[in-house]
Amino acid sequence: MRNFIPDCYKNPILVLGCGNVLFGDDGFGPAVVEYLRGNYKIPEDVCVMDTGTGIREILFTILLSETKPKKIIIVDSVDAGSTRQPGEIFEISIEDIPENKIDDFSMHQLPTSNLLRELQELCGVEVTIIAARVESLPKMVRTGLSKVLIDSIPQACEMILKTVVG
């Protein structure tokens, strides 16, 4: 039986914008992907994808695939507490993913319970996480990013392109 994987996952570099657009600043990753596609020339070997809340399934598919990308760049928002300013764009390591975000990337069936770590350590995939500090996350459904996160989107795109070009 052949291993099925969508063609876009086979690109050497994947940029995955994750987050829930129905919860304010949590939709930062998809907003960055949309802006990146509309305002920048993306190299042909780079797949830029809005994963919404489905990143877990995508990472799991990649983990099981015979063909893996060389690099995955994840764009997401985090509630970094008082250590960062709202709208601040920064790179975080897998180890520094806040507890309230770890479930976004984990599959409890896997021994280490962390797909990103598995991809990096066992499969040799370089994983970069570009994050934005949220201003606030609503308790109820509310679409739209805060102004400070909207203003941070171009900076996130520039960081992604620097990471892609290497």
C-alpha positions in Angstrom: 0.0 0.0 0.0 1.4 3.4 -1.0 1.7 6.1 1.6 -0.8 8.9 0.6 0.2 12.5 1.5 -1.1 15.6 -0.2 1.3 17.1 -2.7 1.7 20.4 -0.8 3.0 18.5 2.3 5.9 17.2 0.1 7.4 20.6 -0.4 10.8 21.1 1.4 9.4 24.0 3.4 5.9 24.2 5.0 4.6 27.4 6.6 1.6 26.5 8.7 -0.6 29.3 10.1 -2.6 27.9 13.0 -5.3 29.3 15.2 -9.0 29.7 15.6 -10.4 32.7 13.7 -13.5 32.6 15.8 -11.6 33.7 18.9 -10.1 37.1 18.3 -6.3 37.1 18.5 -6.1 33.3 18.3 -6.7 33.8 14.6 -3.2 35.4 14.1 -1.7 32.4 12.2 -4.4 32.3 9.5 -4.3 36.1 9.2 -0.5 36.0 8.6 -0.9 33.2 6.0 -3.6 35.3 4.1 -1.4 38.4 4.2 1.7 36.5 3.2 -0.1 35.0 0.1 -1.5 38.3 -0.9 1.5 40.6 -0.5 4.7 38.5 -1.0 6.1 36.3 -3.7 6.4 32.9 -2.2 9.2 30.6 -3.5 7.8 27.6 -5.5 9.3 25.1 -3.0 7.4 26.6 -0.1 3.8 25.6 0.8 1.9 28.2 2.8 -1.2 26.8 4.4 -3.9 28.0 6.8 -4.3 25.0 9.1 -6.9 26.6 11.3 -7.4 24.3 14.2 -6.4 21.2 12.2 -2.6 21.4 12.7 -2.5 18.2 14.8 -3.8 16.0 12.0 -1.5 17.6 9.5 1.6 17.0 11.7 0.5 13.5 12.4 0.1 12.8 8.6 3.6 14.2 8.0 5.0 12.1 10.9 3.7 8.9 9.3 4.7 9.9 5.8 7.7 8.5 3.9 8.3 12.0 2.5 8.8 14.8 5.0 9.7 18.4 4.6 13.1 19.7 5.6 11.6 22.6 7.5 8.2 23.5 9.1 7.5 27.0 10.2 4.5 27.4 12.5 2.9 30.7 13.0 0.6 31.1 16.0 -0.4 33.4 18.8 0.4 32.8 22.4 -0.6 34.2 25.7 3.0 34.8 27.0 1.9 36.5 30.2 3.8 39.6 31.3 7.1 38.5 29.7 6.2 40.0 26.3 4.2 43.0 25.0 1.0 42.5 23.1 1.7 42.3 19.4 5.4 41.4 20.0 6.6 38.9 17.4 9.2 36.3 18.5 10.6 32.9 17.9 10.0 30.2 20.5 11.5 26.7 20.9 9.4 23.6 21.2 10.3 23.4 24.8 9.0 26.9 25.4 5.5 26.4 24.0 3.1 27.6 26.8 1.2 24.9 28.6 -2.1 26.2 27.3 -0.9 25.7 23.6 0.8 22.2 23.9 -2.5 20.4 23.2 -2.7 22.2 19.8 0.3 20.1 18.8 0.0 16.8 20.7 -1.5 13.5 20.0 -2.0 11.6 23.2 -1.6 8.3 21.5 2.0 9.0 20.7 4.6 8.0 23.4 6.1 11.5 23.9 2.7 13.2 23.4 4.4 15.9 21.2 4.4 15.7 17.5 6.7 18.7 17.0 9.4 17.1 19.1 8.9 13.8 17.3 9.3 15.5 13.9 12.4 17.4 14.9 14.2 14.8 17.0 13.3 11.5 15.2 12.7 12.7 11.7 15.2 15.5 11.3 12.7 18.1 10.4 13.7 21.6 11.4 10.8 23.2 13.3 10.6 26.9 13.8 7.7 28.6 15.7 7.0 32.2 15.1 4.6 33.6 17.7 2.8 36.8 18.5 1.8 37.8 22.0 -2.0 38.2 22.1 -3.6 41.3 23.5 -6.6 39.3 24.6 -8.5 36.1 24.0 -12.3 36.4 24.2 -14.4 34.0 26.4 -17.1 33.9 23.7 -16.9 33.7 19.9 -15.6 37.0 18.5 -13.9 37.3 15.1 -11.2 39.7 14.3 -7.7 40.5 15.6 -6.9 43.3 17.9 -5.3 46.3 16.2 -1.9 45.6 17.8 -1.9 42.1 16.2 -3.0 43.4 12.8 -0.1 45.8 12.9 2.3 43.0 13.7 1.4 40.8 10.7 4.0 42.4 8.3 6.7 41.8 10.8 5.7 38.2 11.2 5.8 37.8 7.4 9.3 39.3 7.2 10.5 36.8 9.9 9.0 33.9 7.9 10.7 35.0 4.7 14.1 35.3 6.5 13.6 31.8 7.9 12.6 30.4 4.5 15.6 32.0 2.7 17.8 31.0 5.6 
